């Protein structure tokens, strides 16, 4: 049971914070950066919910935010040594990866085939989901940087990768199953000069 009765403690005023196992680390630590990007992904999904996505998508976003909190907890509590008990009762598992893959397949089967790369845009909900996808990609990169320093739960990294893929197809689904996608047109990147007004 979590109980938060004080928001500020002063414990981080010197630039340090605590991990889930009580270890004090710099707020610049790679683990803190990765956890922050995971939190940002959840915030972006919260914003997407305010954009009135289609009901089937909204019903998936809410548990995805729960998943991201579980994933953040997995990041926050380092894996135990071989002779230690795991302080986290449940970690991200292969089941999470498989569920995300099934959702990706579900949406992909309903989408218009792509003839070009997709630009973020279309409906407001789709644009917000694209933002969440981009932040999730950064969270994956931050977690990969951390993995170069410390051992991580391998399912955690795969889950972040699949989640960004899921958010991509969900963004397309929010664009009338791809019909309202904004497509990349190579060479069309020179904005027009507005006409002078008198």
URDASUL-V432089 format. One line per field, one symbol per residue. phi: phi as a letter, one per 30 degrees, with the letter a starting at -180 (. if undefined). burial: # if it has 16 or more other C-alpha atoms within 10 Angstrom, else .. Layout:
# URDASUL-V432089
phi: ???
burial: ???
This chain:
# URDASUL-V432089
phi: .cbccbdcbidcdcibbcddcjdcbdddeddddddddddddddddddeddchdeeededcdeddddedddddddddcedddeccdddcdbcdbddddddddddedededccdddcadccdljddddddddddddddddddddddddddcbdcddddddddddddddddddddddchhjdceccdceicccddddddcc
burial: ................###.....#....######.######.######.#.#...##..#..##.#############...........##...##..##.##..##..#......#.#########################.##....#..########################.####...............
